[in-house]
Amino acid sequence: MPKENNTTQYLSVKYSMPEFLVEEFVSQYGKETAETMMADFLKEKQVTICINRWNNTIEETKKSLESQGAELEKAPYLGEAFYLKKL
């Protein structure tokens, strides 16, 4: 890992981020906020799916996904949105 005295290169390696983006984030947001952002990019995120009701009903799609081993949880913000808990 590069030494911390080369901030751009160090952060680039630490957060798996191209140096040009590290430079842009640091210049736009400052080192502390940029590091917080880049650390968050590496965290595992919840997967959300949106069911296309033009092709199938919500229930048909849910049954199909669940028969394939998926676990769904209703998302609070949209009637056809679900969190994919397991696939």
Secondary structure, DSSP 8 states (H G I E B T S, - for coil): ---TTSHHHHHHHHTT--HHHHHHHHHHH-HHHHHHHHHHHTS---EEEE--TTTS-HHHHHHHHHHTT-EEEE-TT-TTEEEEEE-
